[in-house]
C-alpha cells in the first residue's frame, strides 16, 4: 500500500500527461534541448540526442517576442 501511494505521488510529479499545477510550465517546455535527460523510470537502448536546431529556433522565437514587446512599449510611450 505504501509502495502504491509512493508511485502515485512520483507519477503525478514527473509525468507530462498528469498536470495538477497550471501555473508552472510543463516538462516539455522546460527541458534543456541541448542536454536532454530521461524522464522515464526504465530506459532500454534509447539515446537522448541534443536537438540544437530546435533549441536555436526557440531562442530566436523568444528574442523576437522580446523585441516585439520593446517596440510595443516604445510606441505606447510616445
C-alpha positions in Angstrom: 0.0 0.0 0.0 2.8 2.4 0.8 4.6 1.5 -2.4 1.5 2.2 -4.5 1.0 5.6 -2.8 4.6 6.5 -3.4 4.3 5.5 -7.0 1.2 7.7 -7.4 3.0 10.7 -5.9 6.0 10.1 -8.1 3.9 9.7 -11.2 1.9 12.8 -10.5 5.1 14.9 -10.2 7.1 13.5 -13.1 4.6 12.7 -15.8 3.6 15.2 -18.5 0.1 13.9 -19.0 -0.9 14.5 -15.4 -1.0 18.2 -14.8 -2.1 19.5 -11.4 -0.1 22.7 -11.4 -1.5 25.1 -14.0 0.9 27.9 -13.1 4.2 26.2 -13.9 5.4 25.2 -17.3 5.2 21.6 -18.4 8.3 19.4 -18.6 8.5 19.5 -22.4 8.8 23.3 -22.3 11.4 23.4 -19.5 13.7 20.6 -20.7 17.1 21.6 -21.8 17.2 20.6 -25.5 20.9 20.8 -25.7 21.4 18.5 -22.8 18.4 16.2 -22.7 17.8 13.7 -19.9 15.4 10.8 -19.4 12.2 11.3 -17.5 11.3 7.6 -17.6 11.8 5.2 -14.7 13.3 2.5 -17.0 15.1 3.2 -20.3 16.1 0.4 -22.8 18.6 1.4 -25.6 17.0 4.9 -26.2 19.6 7.5 -26.8 18.7 11.1 -26.0 20.4 13.2 -28.6 20.7 17.0 -28.4 18.3 19.0 -30.6 20.4 22.1 -31.4 18.2 23.2 -34.3 15.1 23.2 -32.2 16.9 24.9 -29.4 18.2 27.7 -31.6 14.7 28.1 -33.1 13.1 28.5 -29.6 15.8 31.1 -28.7 15.1 33.0 -31.9 11.4 33.0 -31.2 12.0 34.2 -27.6 14.2 37.0 -28.8 11.7 38.0 -31.4 8.9 38.3 -28.8 11.1 40.3 -26.6 11.9 42.7 -29.5 8.1 43.0 -30.2 7.4 43.8 -26.6 10.1 46.5 -26.6 8.7 48.1 -29.8 5.2 48.0 -28.3 6.4 49.7 -25.1 8.2 52.3 -27.2 5.1 53.0 -29.3 3.0 53.2 -26.1 5.4 55.8 -24.5 5.1 58.1 -27.5 
